[in-house]
Each structure stands twice: as structure tokens, then as C-alpha cells.
């Protein structure tokens, strides 16, 4: 072909001309609290993009509500407390995997606390668990897993749980109940621990980390289809997630690098918009290696079995899948 009749020579793709690779979407269920920060750190700092991924977030008002869509392949990833819904789903053969830590009561931390109405502490009316007899104890949901620790301490003090009145109140409403003296104690989380103390309504009496060090408060979950049919994607997601966790851990429990940026992020993903307040809150502890406290899960499962809330006992050695973290 004569040179003049040939078309222009093809131009090799460059960074500016190549079609960018479409990012694979991972559907994540969250409740938008501070423990969700690693998802957004991984997104904002490009860790997900480096793995060819992005996230699509669905918000739930409670972690247990994510269990059904997770098992039905409407979600890929979710996080929350290991409650009866999770254990019963696994017992029924829905292969939801517990794959990493999401929040743990590491020794010395106080993101999660048994709080007591301050007037009762100031007056000396409550000095020990024996003084809970006849008192009103608030739970954010009925039979929440942290109540297992409170019941254990009551029994040690010779108090039957039947001698305590349990009421269900969302975390914000507990503060009003303390102010109106219609509740005496409850297990609270930040920011409500700090808010209650600032207002003189309640006080962190026993951090969960003191009641049971390394108590597993929440876990990261993979849906069956995500873990089994998109295994490589699930591994890449874990890489990005743990990079986010380590940045979070460094900001709050390491040398503090990146703390200001993470606090600013929390003003966008949690209900707390006051960055000065966020700076005063005790941060949630998340294991930088994603390790799960298996013995804590066993204790909680036994408690739910005793309460008659489980249809049977699951093999936690199989339900906890460490392969993605490893």
C-alpha cells in the first residue's frame, strides 16, 4: 500500500488515553458509627481503588437487620455484634462467615462502658453489683450481648437477673432516662458516655474492657456468595479494609499520624458533627491484624443458648474464617 494511502499509525494507549478499568463494586452494610471508619479510609485513600474495588453502602439502624440481606446475596459485607440472628442463620446452614474483628474491648479502652446514674454513685447508693437489686437497667436492644457480662457480675454478687428490671431504650434516650431518674444504669457507647458525663447525668463505672478484657463487641461478616463465588474479590477487599484499619489504629492508638484527617472523616460518617467533641471521645479499638476473640464468641453463644434464643450451637471454628485476613 502506498504510504500516502495508509491511515495514521495507531497510537499506543497512555495514562491519558487508556480507558480506565471499571471498579468492581462491593456492597457493604453499615450502621455509620466510628467503627465504620476503616471502610471510608480505604475508599478515600485509594486502597480500594488499588485493588480494583469501590463500595456501595447501605445504612441499617441495627446490625442484626443486615443478616437477612447478607445471607440472600443482597449484601457482600456487613459488620455488627454477634447476636442471635447471626448464630441462628449459620445454624440454619446459611454460610455467613465471621472474617475479621470490627470492635473489641481491648484492655484499657473505654469506648463501651457500663454507666450508672451519677446521683446514685455520688450518694453511695451503688457501690457494687449487689446494689443493682431492684434497680432499672437499660438495654439498647433486648438481650444485647453486653448484658451477658452484667448478668454474670450480678450472679457473682448474689443478685438474680429477675431482681433487676430491664427496659429497652435507644442510646440517646438513656440520657433522658437518667435525667428523669427512670433508669439507673446501662451499657453505653461513645459519644453517649462522654455526653452523659459532660451533662452530669451518668458516669462510666465499669468499662467493658474491665468486665471482660478482649470482649468481642462486633465482627466483620462476609456473605456466602461473596466468600465462595468472589473469593479473590473478597481477599482484595480485606487487604484494603485492613490498610484502613491500620491507618485508623495508628491515628488513635499509635503515633497519632493522620488523626486530624480521621476525625474530620468521622464528622461526615457519624451523627457527631462537633469535631471538638470527637477529639474528647474514647475511640473504638479495632485489631490491626483483624484477629477475632474466639473465646469471647463462645461465651456469648453459651449465654444466648441459656436464654433459649438459639436453635442450636454452631461450630465457631468453622464459622470464623481466618483465610481472608491471613
C-alpha positions in Angstrom: 0.0 0.0 0.0 1.5 3.4 -0.9 2.4 5.4 2.2 0.1 8.2 1.3 -2.9 5.9 1.3 -2.2 4.3 4.6 -4.1 5.6 7.6 -2.4 7.2 10.6 -0.3 4.9 12.7 -2.1 3.7 15.8 -1.2 5.5 19.0 -0.3 3.2 21.9 -2.6 3.7 24.9 -1.2 6.1 27.6 -2.4 7.0 31.0 -4.4 9.8 29.5 -5.9 7.9 26.6 -6.4 4.4 28.0 -10.0 3.5 29.1 -9.9 3.2 32.9 -10.7 -0.2 34.3 -14.2 -0.3 35.8 -14.1 -0.7 39.5 -15.8 -3.8 41.0 -18.5 -2.9 43.5 -18.6 -4.4 46.9 -22.0 -3.9 48.7 -21.4 -3.0 52.4 -24.0 -2.7 55.1 -23.1 -0.2 57.9 -24.7 1.5 60.9 -22.5 4.6 60.4 -20.6 4.7 63.7 -16.9 5.3 64.4 -16.1 1.6 63.8 -17.1 2.1 60.1 -14.2 4.5 59.6 -11.8 1.9 58.0 -14.3 1.4 55.1 -14.2 5.1 54.3 -10.5 5.5 54.9 -9.9 2.6 52.5 -12.1 4.4 49.9 -10.8 8.0 50.4 -7.1 7.0 50.5 -7.4 4.9 47.4 -6.7 1.5 49.0 -9.9 0.0 47.5 -9.2 1.6 44.1 -5.7 0.0 44.1 -7.5 -3.4 44.5 -9.9 -2.5 41.6 -12.8 -2.0 44.0 -15.3 0.5 45.3 -18.0 0.3 47.9 -21.7 0.8 47.8 -23.0 1.5 51.3 -26.4 0.7 52.7 -27.2 2.0 56.1 -29.1 0.0 58.8 -30.4 1.1 62.1 -29.1 -2.1 63.7 -26.5 -4.7 62.7 -28.9 -7.6 63.0 -31.1 -6.2 60.3 -28.2 -6.8 57.8 -28.1 -10.5 58.4 -31.0 -11.5 56.1 -29.8 -9.4 53.1 -26.3 -10.7 53.7 -27.4 -14.3 53.6 -29.6 -13.6 50.5 -26.7 -12.1 48.4 -28.2 -8.6 48.6 -25.1 -7.5 50.5 -21.5 -8.7 50.3 -20.1 -7.4 53.6 -21.6 -6.3 56.9 -20.5 -5.6 60.4 -22.0 -5.7 63.8 -22.5 -7.5 67.1 -22.6 -11.3 67.1 -26.2 -11.8 68.1 -28.9 -14.5 67.9 -29.7 -13.6 64.3 -26.2 -14.3 63.1 -25.8 -17.5 65.1 -29.3 -18.8 64.1 -28.6 -18.0 60.4 -25.4 -20.1 60.5 -27.2 -22.9 62.4 -29.8 -23.0 59.5 -27.0 -23.6 57.0 -26.5 -20.0 55.7 -22.8 -19.9 55.4 -22.2 -16.4 56.6 -18.5 -16.0 57.6 -17.1 -14.2 60.5 -13.9 -12.9 58.9 -12.3 -10.2 61.0 -12.5 -8.0 64.1 -14.7 -4.9 63.9 -14.6 -3.7 67.5 -13.1 -5.3 70.7 -12.9 -4.2 74.3 -9.1 -4.3 74.4 -7.6 -3.8 77.9 -7.5 -0.1 78.9 -10.1 1.1 76.4 -13.5 2.6 77.3 -15.4 3.1 74.1 -18.0 0.8 75.6 -19.0 1.2 79.3 -21.4 0.1 82.0 -22.6 3.5 83.1 -24.5 4.4 86.2 -26.7 7.4 87.0 -24.3 9.9 88.6 -26.5 10.7 91.5 -26.5 7.1 92.6 -22.7 7.0 92.6 -22.4 10.3 94.3 -24.7 9.2 97.1 -23.1 5.9 97.5 -26.4 4.1 96.7 -24.5 2.0 94.1 -21.0 0.8 95.2 -21.1 -2.8 93.9 -23.2 -5.1 91.7 -25.1 -6.2 94.8 -26.6 -2.7 94.8 -28.3 -3.3 91.5 -31.0 -5.4 93.2 -34.4 -3.6 92.5 -32.8 -1.2 90.0 -33.7 -0.4 86.4 -31.2 -1.4 83.8 -31.5 0.0 80.2 -30.5 -2.0 77.1 -30.4 -0.5 73.6 -31.9 -3.7 72.3 -33.4 -6.6 74.3 -30.8 -9.2 75.3 -27.9 -7.3 73.7 -24.6 -9.3 74.1 -23.0 -6.9 76.6 -25.9 -7.7 79.0 -24.3 -11.1 79.3 -21.4 -9.5 81.2 -23.7 -7.6 83.5 -25.8 -10.7 84.3 -22.6 -12.7 85.1 -21.5 -10.0 87.6 -25.0 -9.8 89.1 -24.9 -13.6 89.8 -21.4 -13.3 91.3 -22.8 -10.7 93.7 -25.8 -12.9 94.6 -28.3 -10.9 92.6 -30.7 -12.8 90.2 -31.3 -11.1 86.9 -35.0 -11.4 87.8 -34.4 -9.0 90.6 -33.5 -6.3 88.1 -35.9 -4.5 85.8 -34.6 -4.5 82.2 -36.0 -1.8 79.8 -35.2 -1.2 76.2 -34.1 2.3 75.3 -32.0 3.6 72.3 -28.7 5.1 73.4 -29.7 8.7 73.1 -32.9 8.1 75.2 -30.8 6.6 78.0 -29.5 10.1 78.8 -33.1 11.4 79.2 -34.0 8.4 81.3 -31.0 9.1 83.6 -32.0 12.8 83.8 -35.6 11.9 84.7 -34.4 9.2 87.1 -36.4 6.4 85.4 -33.3 4.3 84.6 -30.3 3.6 86.9 -27.7 2.0 84.7 -27.0 0.7 81.2 -24.2 -0.2 78.8 -23.4 2.8 76.7 -21.1 3.6 73.8 -19.5 6.8 72.7 -20.4 9.6 72.2 -23.1 9.0 74.8 -20.7 8.0 77.5 -18.9 11.4 77.2 -22.1 13.3 76.7 -23.6 11.8 79.9 -20.5 12.7 81.9 -20.4 16.3 80.5 -24.1 16.8 81.5 -23.6 15.3 84.9 -26.2 12.6 84.2 -24.1 9.4 84.2 -20.6 8.1 84.6 -18.6 5.3 83.2 -18.5 2.9 86.2 -17.0 -0.2 84.6 -15.6 -0.2 81.1 -16.5 -3.4 79.2 -12.7 -4.0 78.8 -12.6 -4.3 82.6 -15.6 -6.6 82.9 -14.1 -8.9 80.2 -10.8 -7.9 78.5 -11.0 -8.5 74.7 -14.7 -9.0 74.7 -15.8 -9.2 71.1 -18.3 -6.4 70.6 -18.6 -6.5 66.8 -17.3 -8.6 63.9 -16.8 -8.2 60.1 -19.0 -10.6 58.1 -18.9 -11.9 54.5 -22.0 -13.2 52.8 -21.8 -16.8 51.4 -21.8 -15.8 47.7 -19.1 -13.2 48.3 -16.9 -15.6 50.2 -17.4 -18.6 47.9 -18.0 -17.2 44.4 -16.0 -14.0 44.5 -13.2 -15.3 46.7 -10.4 -13.2 45.0 -12.5 -10.1 45.3 -13.1 -10.9 49.0 -9.4 -11.2 49.6 -8.7 -7.9 47.8 -11.4 -6.2 49.9 -9.8 -7.5 53.1 -6.4 -6.1 52.0 -7.9 -2.6 51.5 -10.0 -2.9 54.7 -7.1 -3.8 56.9 -5.0 -1.0 55.4 -7.8 1.3 56.5 -7.9 -0.4 59.9 -4.2 0.2 60.4 -4.4 3.8 59.5 -7.3 4.2 62.0 -5.3 2.3 64.6 -2.2 4.4 64.1 -4.3 7.6 64.4 -5.8 6.7 67.7 -3.6 4.1 69.3 -0.2 4.6 67.6 1.8 7.7 67.0 -1.2 9.8 66.1 -0.4 10.3 62.4 -3.5 11.1 60.4 -5.6 11.7 63.5 -7.0 15.0 62.3 -8.0 13.6 59.0 -9.8 10.7 60.5 -11.6 12.9 63.0 -12.8 15.1 60.1 -13.9 11.9 58.3 -15.9 10.9 61.4 -17.8 14.2 61.3 -19.1 13.1 57.9 -20.0 9.5 58.6 -21.3 9.6 62.2 -24.1 11.7 63.7 -21.5 13.7 65.7 -20.6 16.8 63.7 -18.7 18.6 66.5 -15.0 17.8 65.9 -14.1 19.2 69.4 -16.4 16.6 70.9 -15.0 13.9 68.7 -11.5 14.7 70.0 -12.6 14.0 73.6 -14.3 10.7 72.8 -12.7 7.4 73.6 -12.1 5.6 70.3 -13.3 2.2 69.4 -10.4 -0.4 69.3 -10.1 -2.5 66.2 -7.4 -5.1 65.9 -4.9 -4.0 63.3 -4.4 -7.7 62.2 -8.1 -8.4 62.1 -7.9 -11.1 64.8 -11.2 -12.3 66.3 -11.5 -13.3 70.0 -12.9 -16.8 69.6 -13.4 -17.5 73.3 -15.5 -14.4 73.7 -17.8 -15.6 70.9 -18.1 -18.9 72.7 -19.1 -17.2 75.9 -21.8 -15.1 74.1 -23.1 -18.2 72.3 -23.5 -20.1 75.5 -25.4 -17.2 77.1 -27.8 -17.0 74.2 -28.3 -20.8 74.4 -29.1 -20.5 78.1 -31.7 -17.8 77.2 -33.3 -20.0 74.7 -32.6 -17.6 71.8 -30.6 -20.1 69.7 -31.9 -23.2 67.9 -28.6 -24.9 68.5 -24.8 -24.5 68.9 -22.7 -23.7 65.9 -19.1 -24.8 65.4 -17.3 -21.4 65.8 -14.0 -22.9 64.5 -15.8 -23.3 61.1 -17.9 -20.1 61.3 -14.8 -17.9 61.9 -12.9 -17.9 58.6 -9.3 -16.6 59.0 -8.3 -17.2 55.4 -9.1 -13.7 54.2 -7.2 -12.0 57.0 -4.2 -14.3 56.5 
